[in-house]
Amino acid sequence: MSESKIDTRLWSSKARNLSPYVPGEQPQHNNLCKLNTNENPFPPSPKVAEAIAKVLEQQADDLRLYPAPESDDLRQALAQLYDIDVNQVFVGNGSDEVLALVFASFFLKERPVLAPDISYSFYPVYAQTFGIDLIQIPLEEDFSVDPDAYRQPCSGIIIANPNAPTGLLLSLADIRKLASEHSNAVVVIDEAYIDFAQTEEEVDDEVSAVSLINDYDNILVTQTFSKSRSLAGLRVGMAFGNASLIEALTRMKNSFNSFPLDKLAQAGATASVLDVEYFEQTRQQVIDLRQSLTAELMALDYDVLPSHANFVFARPKDGNATAVTSALREQGIIVRHFEKPRINEYLRITVGTAEQNQRLIDALTALQAEPDVG
Ligand SMILES: *Cc1c(COP(=O)(O)O)cnc(C)c1O
């Protein structure tokens, strides 16, 4: 239906006033080099498909029954993975759903919620959906987060770490500082990319704020199976925090949808968590590919921010990211470009397979031979 035929007379004013999130496109045709939505270039663990097939073969009759409402097996597997209690774990239908429940559970208060001005663009959408005032705190000139800039009354703070689309990492010391200075607010750390965060110099350093949840009752960490576990299509996300925070999320979930994860998703996600070896192997491969992609882009005179994620944020030397994006598209290579102040000269490029990255680098090299691009 074309936009002009939509009749909004019967809509609530709420529905009329929404401005929904627009995800990166999911084009259907095949030969595209899709580097625009930070999906993992590797397939999920083979154990995932085995676990799902087993449900379909051996328990297909059980699909007439509702799934486990609190996804107990999956939460237990995640609790074991992080050595925490099962009542410190919440799961939902993708971390996007978990984040919606977070906004409703903790930020729907008198005071505003604070988030970086350049961050995951779903946060302002949730704020609007729930009628929450969101104050955007400017990142520093180098795109880093300054915890001191958050010193103001708020219901909560939400920061993606590593941040998107910059890929920069905030230290656990800074997160501790935010949590101590805002003991009456929930500090939400969106760790969609945390599994890619370690660099060679930092292998032994703890980077995930899950390690802080026993020390701070106001830190809530969200993560997802979509990026590091190659399961964006299965829709599974989670949150970790003090049992009281998890209880609030559970109440909110059960006031909206008691069964957000179906049986297949629960079985597949649990199998993914248990296959530690496959997970370690593919995440290391992505980190290695990110390092080589960064080096190759720098060799082409791109400014590349030091990424701790499965994408890089890079600026061609003439800053004409719009031209590069459309030239790449003509060659079937799709990257993400944000028409936003401060970042419109950058491209966000998902780390692909070695072949995909090479195809990108070859295309960019050819572009530089042309007079006006890159
Ligand atoms: C991808 C992403 C999400 C959403 O993850 P899903 O589990 O697929 O809903 C949340 N936050 C950030 C910062 C992301 O990049």
PDBQT file of the ligand as one rigid body, heavy atoms in Angstrom, charges set to zero:
ROOT
HETATM    1  C1  LIG A 401      22.160  -4.884  17.025  1.00  0.00    +0.000 C 
HETATM    2  C2  LIG A 401      21.986  -4.063  18.244  1.00  0.00    +0.000 A 
HETATM    3  C3  LIG A 401      20.940  -4.304  19.144  1.00  0.00    +0.000 A 
HETATM    4  C4  LIG A 401      19.788  -5.210  18.803  1.00  0.00    +0.000 C 
HETATM    5  O1  LIG A 401      20.018  -6.509  18.886  1.00  0.00    +0.000 OA
HETATM    6  P1  LIG A 401      18.854  -7.569  18.654  1.00  0.00    +0.000 P 
HETATM    7  O2  LIG A 401      19.121  -8.569  19.714  1.00  0.00    +0.000 OA
HETATM    8  O3  LIG A 401      19.049  -8.094  17.280  1.00  0.00    +0.000 OA
HETATM    9  O4  LIG A 401      17.524  -6.908  18.833  1.00  0.00    +0.000 OA
HETATM   10  C5  LIG A 401      20.890  -3.579  20.319  1.00  0.00    +0.000 A 
HETATM   11  N1  LIG A 401      21.803  -2.616  20.586  1.00  0.00    +0.000 NA
HETATM   12  C6  LIG A 401      22.789  -2.337  19.735  1.00  0.00    +0.000 A 
HETATM   13  C7  LIG A 401      23.756  -1.259  20.073  1.00  0.00    +0.000 C 
HETATM   14  C8  LIG A 401      22.902  -3.040  18.533  1.00  0.00    +0.000 A 
HETATM   15  O5  LIG A 401      23.844  -2.721  17.662  1.00  0.00    +0.000 OA
ENDROOT
TORSDOF 0
